[in-house]
């Protein structure tokens, strides 16, 4: 079995050694840029780790793992355009470094490249893997649409928010694990339990991401702190605050959200202070722990030795302690 650190290094080395730069340069240079600026490589690492539960030859899973990673970065590239984000991983976003048209077209090319990577897989479960990937790709688009709907939707419930992050974030993490399991020709039961493990890990990951957007450190987190607050993004923190706040606190929260002329730093401070006052930061941590506990339940059901599952347990625990 490979350790988490060894798997991360395997994925990092493969990405660094496989370049996407060729003609026309204007199309492929942004792709190379996106894939070269790092990130946690969460999805391909989990894909390889799931495969490694059942098989030692991890070279046989790197193609579908790369397909998942290229697709994920494609979604980030287009999300940054829709969010008008300036930075991603402490670096200028593609649409800021180049322009919107370049970012759109390079993103489209990345979507096609993701399928090209999948086509390199020659195992017997190729059709099943392709079905998982394609269904997941569509679900991610659905999640993004819900997220966009929430921008103009006055009242968003906690359940609606959780459904959105399920589609936008959790299903791709879950799919990465299921694809790795299928590539290793595991039982379908094991593949499904790994999917459910990944779903719960993904939900916890997104809750932590929303938390860090408010309470993180820019130099560590890699994105502007308070960006969700500035854009009135419906997150677990904001939805919980709107549900809990009463009287003057609720009115201050609503008036701050409505004030289009308020300075960004002032808006961030007012709403952050309200979050702390109401304790929604702690509620977010509790909810995240619920998903992590569920993740361990499904991982325990996977029919391999406990020793083999140690690295995936270690990975899930590291999520709750992450600062970026």
Buried (B, 14 or more C-beta within 10 A) or exposed (E): BBEBEBBBBBBBEBBEEEEBEEEEEEBBBBBBBBBEBEBEBBBBBBBBBBBBBBBEEBEBBBBBBBBBBBBBBBBBBBBBBEBEBBBBBBBBBBBBBBEEEBBBBBBBBBBEBBBEBBEEBEBEBBEBBBEBBEEBBEBBBBBBEBBEEBEEEEEBEEEBBBBBBBBBBBBBBBBBBBBBBBBBEBEEEBBBBBBBBBBBBBBBBBBBBBBBBBBBEEEEBBBBBBBBBBEBBBBBBBBBBBBBBEEEBBEBBEEBBEEEEBEEEEBBBBBBEBBEEBEBBEBBEEBBEEBBEBBBEBBEEBEBEEEBBEBBBEBBEEBBEBEB
